[in-house]
Amino acid sequence: MKVVGLGEVLWDILPERTCLGGAPANFAYIATLLGDQGIVASRVGEDSRGVEALGRMAELRLDISYVQRDREHPTGTVKVEIDDKGQARFEIAHPVAWDFLDWTPEWQRLAEKADAVCFGSLAQRSEASRATIRRFLGATPARAVKVFDVNLRQSYYSQEILAESMKAADIVKLNDEELPKIMSLSGFPRGSPHSSAEKDERASAERLRDAFELKLVCVTRGGRGSLLVRGREVSEHPGFRVKVADTVGSGDAFTAGLVHEYLHGAPLEKMNEVANRVGAWVASEVGATPAPRRALERVLAEIG
């Protein structure tokens, strides 16, 4: 399966090291480990960080032939601070190369042969990249699965961007902190004060499913697992307990596991199991693209 991560590629500058990041690259890397062909569609600067990013992605066996080079703007960077619970806070440089994604004949051909494409809200913060992402999604074949992995960052989103993205998507994935913001911006009523958070999340996911005619809605709950809603089916998974190194990239890994199983026709319960296992593995490692050591081999063996 040709699985495209569309949007930002950048360097996560953590307190102790600098790691390749950006949701599309993180997603494509895990998709490749799972046996799909992970392809990155992004843009980097013609600077030392850009050269290093291309080299690192090549080392990770990612297809980088669709990563554009920008002579005028630098490669993206994000300053990442990790709190004592392993949660990440981000300071995102602006403007950078991926704010200027360009629609090209090469990207047109890539869109036409994609089996799945994953995109987010962050890369749509500029008008240029937003227009290119819209054209890419519109050029995919009817069979292609379009995945909107929300990823709200700083103030780089709006009601319009979120609504248009959900309209364009087949699958929407967001976390339990983003869900109330999405519901509020979409004008949906708040949950009952007498109902539990889990019931509110399920009701909200069902509203999004119906309002945007989605094939699947996923709500992740950090260390508490995730909720999947597809049609009238519902699956809740408690997650896996791991010693968290940091959470950078764990959500992208979750998405890759989810999409991999969706493309291969897995039942809802298995999608949830695989996505949680892969996400937990990345959370237990430093950085978003950890080397596939024996720990991951055991994960992949357990999920078959």
N, C-alpha and C positions, 0 to 999 in steps of 0.2 A: 504494500500500500504506500502511495506517495502522500506523505503527511507534511503539510507546510506550516511553519511558524512564521507569521506575518507581522512585522512591526519593528520594535526596538531591539538593537543589540548594543550592549554597553559593558562597562567594567564596574563591578561592585567593589567599592573601596571600603573594606572592612578594617576594624582596628588593627588586626595583626597581619593582614594579607590583602592582595587584590585578586579578585576572581572574575572570570568571564561571566556575564549575566545577561539579563533581559529575558522576559518571558518567552519570546519566540525561540531563542537559542536553547534555553533550558528545556522547553517542551520538545523541541526537535531532537535534542540529545537523548532524552529518556525514550522517546518514540523509537529511535535507532536501536537502543539497547533492547527494546522489546521485540525487535524484528521487523519494524517498518522502515521505510526510507525517509529519514528526517531531513527536511530541506528548509533552509533559512532564507527568507526573503526580507532583506533589511538594507541598511546603508551605513557605512562607516567612513570616517575621514581618511584622507591621504596623509596620515600622520603616523607617528610611531605606535600609538595605541591601536590604530586601525590595522596596521600591519601585524601587530601582535594578536589582535582579535581574529584575523583571518587564519593565522598560523595555528592558534589554539583550537578554532573550530575544525580545521583540517585534521589536527591531532585527534579530535573527538569523533572523527569519521563522519562529519556532517557535510552535506552537499552545500558548498559555498559559492557555486557558480551564479547564484541569483542575489548575491550580496553586492550592492552598488557601492561605488567609490565616489566620494565627494571632495572636490578640491578646495571648497570655500569654507566648510564647516567641520568642526572637530568631531572625533568619535565620542559617543555618549559616555558619561560617567555618572555614578550614583554613590554618594557618601552614605554608608550604612552603619548605623549604631545598633548594637545588640544589648537589650536589657538583661537583668539577672534571671529572667525566665526564658531567655533565648529568642524573644520576639524582636523583630527588626523594625527600625524606623529609617526612612529614606529621605535624602536630600538630592534631588534630581537636577542635573545641569541643564541649562536651556539658553539659547537654541543649540542644537547639535545636528549631526548628519541625518539621523533618522527622522528629524522633523521635515525632511525634504525628500521623502520617498517619491520616486519618479515612475510614471507609467510608461513602460517600454514594450516593444514587441516580444522580448524575452519573457517578461512577466505575463504578458497575454498568453503565451504558449504554456507557461507553467500553470496558470490558473485553469486552463482548458483540460489539463491532464491530472489535476489534483484529485485525490480521493477524500482528503479532509484538509481544512485550513482553519487554524486557530488564530484569533485576533483579539485584541483588548481595547480598553478605552485610552490608555496612556499614549499610544502611538498616534491617536487621533487628536492630540492637543493642538496641532497645527492644521490649517486649512489644506495645505498642500498634501500632507500625508493622509489626512482624512479622505480627500477626494480620491487618492490613489487606492486606498484600502477599499473604498466603495466600488471602484471599477474592478478591482481584483475579484471581489466577492460576486459581482454581477457577471463575471466572465467564466465562473466555474460551471461545470456540467450539473444537470439536475441531480445526479446521483451523489455528488460531493456533499460531505457533511461540513457545515459551517458552524464553528464553535466560538461563541463569545465568552471569553474568560475575562470577567469584568475588571479586576485589579484596579480599584480606585486608588489613586495616588495624589496626595496634596490637593490642589484645586483643579487638577487637569481633567475635568469632566463636566458635563452639563446634562440637563434633562433631555435636550435634543439628541446629543451624542448617544446617550444610553438607550433612548427609545428607538432611534434608527438602527442601532446595532442589534437590539433584540428582535426587531422586525426582520432583519437580514439573516438571523441565525436560526439553526435547527436545535442547537444545544446552548443553554446558558448555564455557566458555572460561576458562583459567587460565594463569599463566605458569610458567616452569621453576623458579622459586624456591618458588612455592606448591604445586607438584605433590607434592614429598616430604612436605610438611606434611599435605596432603589424604590421601595414602596412609597416613601414620602414624595420623592421627585416625580413618580409616576401618577400621583394623585389617588392612590389606593387608601382605603380606610385602615386605621391602625387596628391591631388585634384586640381582643377582649381583655380587660384588666383581670378577669377571673380565669383566663386560660393559661396553660403553661407555655414556656418559650418554645418547646418542641411543637406543640399544637399550632402556635402562631406561625412558626416557620413552615410547617406543612401547608397551612391555609394560604400563606403568602406565595409559596412555590406553585400551588395550584392556580392562584390568580394569575401569576405570570404565565404559566403554561397556557391558560385559556385566552388571556388577553393578546398574547403574541403568537399564538398557534405553534408553540414549541413542541418538539418531539421529546425533549428531556430537559428537566431542570435539576441542577445539583446545588445543594447548599452544604458547604464544608463547615465543620465545627472545631477546627484546630485539633487538639488532642482528644476531643470527644467524638471523632468520626465524622459522619456525613449522612445527608438525606438525599435520596434520589426519587424523583417523581417522573414517571413516563406513562402517558395516558391515564388509566385508573390504577396503575401499579405504583406501589410505594415500597422503598427499601431504606431501612435505617441501619447504619453500621456503627458500632461503638468505638472504632479506631483501634490502634495498637499502641501499647505503652513502650516507649523507647527513651533512652537518655538523649535529650535534645542537645545537639551541638549548636545549630542555629536553624532557623526556619526559612532561610533564603532559598528559594527555588522549590520548596516542598510542595507548594500549591501547583506549580507548573508540572511537577512530576506526577501529582495526583491527576491532573488533566490529561497527561499523556497516557497514563494507565487506563483512564476512563474511555478515552477515544479509541485506543487500541482494541479494547474489548468490544466497544460499540460497533466498530467497523467489522469485527469478526463474528458478530451476531450473538454475543454472550447474553445470557439472562441477566436481569437487573442485579440480582444478588452477587453474581460473580463480578460484574462491573465494579460494584461497590467494594468488594473484597480486594480486587487487584489494585484499584486506585488508592485505597488506604494503605496497603502494604508498600507500594512503591513510594508514596508520599512520606510514609514513616521512615523508610530507609534513607531518603535524602535528608530528612530532618535530623537523623542521627549522625550525619557526616557534616564536615565544614564545607561551605560553599554549595552552589547550585548544580555543579557538574562533577560530582565525586567519581573517582576511578571505580570501575565495576569490579570490586573485590569479591571475595568469597561470600560476604554478607549478602550482596545482591544476587549472587548465584543461588544461594539458599532461598531467597525470596522468590525468584523466578521458578525454582524447582517446586516450591510449595504451591504456587498458583497454577502449575501445569502449563 
